[in-house]
Amino acid sequence: MTEEVSYSRHFGVNDDYNIPQFARDDPRRFLELVEHLNPRDQEMLICYALEDRSRTFILAFAASCVLGSAYGFLQGAWPFGVLEAIWSLVAMRRWLRRRAAPV
């Protein structure tokens, strides 16, 4: 018989709170990872996580994607700029649909 490996154990995620195992083993390592995140990326993740609560978060996510696109083009990473521009258009479309939908 083969032992079935759970999805969470395979990817190093603890089932308790969906916290990565390395963060539970050594919280300092996790904090080092978080402190190096770009503030724009932090804002994008927060807005994406909270977009079900208010359509304002969808608009804020679109705005941060526009800023990311501009940054990508300015630094010469045009594929990143194109990708972020596409994400901003997708987010704007979602925002427009949510705005038109009855509350």
VENTA-V607347 format. One record per residue. N is the residue number from 1. NEAR is the number of other ideal C-beta (glycine too) atoms within 8 Angstrom. Layout:
n = {N,N}
near = {NEAR,NEAR}
//
This chain:
n = {1,2,3,4,5,6,7,8,9,10,11,12,13,14,15,16,17,18,19,20,21,22,23,24,25,26,27,28,29,30,31,32,33,34,35,36,37,38,39,40,41,42,43,44,45,46,47,48,49,50,51,52,53,54,55,56,57,58,59,60,61,62,63,64,65,66,67,68,69,70,71,72,73,74,75,76,77,78,79,80,81,82,83,84,85,86,87,88,89,90,91,92,93,94,95,96,97,98,99,100,101,102,103}
near = {2,3,4,4,5,7,6,9,8,7,6,7,11,10,6,5,4,7,9,9,9,9,10,8,6,7,7,6,10,11,8,8,8,7,6,5,8,5,6,10,8,9,10,12,8,8,13,9,6,9,12,3,5,6,9,6,12,13,11,10,13,12,9,12,14,11,9,14,15,9,10,15,10,6,6,5,8,8,7,10,14,10,10,13,11,8,10,13,8,8,13,10,8,10,12,8,8,9,7,5,6,2,2}
//
